[in-house]
Structure formats: structure tokens, C-alpha cells
């Protein structure tokens, strides 16, 4: 019974629960960021650079397998067939997604630090202990 009670105490600690909540919220937040990147930002970037789907840019490194029935210009079809490719467009999409997520987390942490950090109070004068020590020092000098 000792092992179960230790495990219960471990799970009920605030740090573990905070971590679990953070992972769940982070997963949901990553979905929102992925949608922001895939559905809003990358189509604009693709339009500016002349392509409708930026994640479809790739360089095929390997040959098409025998019996390939997909579109040889489709990144998804080639990937499903196991063709070696340098998918720089997909990587760029994921990298932009990461930068957006990192920037948003940076902004959130900046706000949280501003809210949680209390300005240090400036003391009007020396503390009572310091004042007493000064009086003792002055008495000893006489």
C-alpha cells in the first residue's frame, strides 16, 4: 500500500498537475497555430511566390517505384509511395509554424512575467535591525 500512496502523493503535487495541464493546452494551442500557418499565412506566402500550395514544393531524389499509380508531381502521392524527396516546402511550412508558436509563447511569457513580478518596494530607511546594529557600533566607538 506504500507504493500506491507514494504514487498518489506524486500525482497530486502541483508541478505534475501543472505540467499535465500545460501539455494539454500546448497541444490545443499547437493545433490553432498550425491552422493559422496552414490556412492563413502560407496561402498568402504561396500566392506571393506564385504557388497555391507552398508545402508541395520538393525535389525528388529517388526514382519512381515500379507500378506507381499516383501523380508524379504530388508530394503526398510520392511520400505515400516511399520515394526519397527533399521536401523543402513542407519544411518551410513547419518552420514558419514553429516561429509563430515560439513568438506567441514569448509574448505570453512576457505578459505572465509582467503580471507575476511585483515591483520591489523601496524601504523608506534602514531596517530596525540595521538601525540597532548602527547604534551598537556607535556606542562601541565611544
C-alpha angles and dihedrals in degrees: 000000000000093000093052093049091048090050090049091051090048094051093046094054112112096238095058093048091046090051092050092049090046092052092049094047090043091055092051091045091050089055090053091048092048090052091048090053099040099038104033115016105034095049088056091047089047091050092050091050094043101254128108096209113035093185089064094071111110145138115233110226101177136051123262111265119247111272094022107168101177132090110286089212094053116098092201094051093048092046091050089051091053097245114162109247140169098227099192094157093055090046091051090051091051091045092052088048089054093048092051092048092047092049093049091048089049090053092046092050090048090055093044092050091049092050097043098041110086117205111252113253114238113226116234091221143339118314122260092257093051091048091051092049090051091052091050091048092049091048091052092051091058 
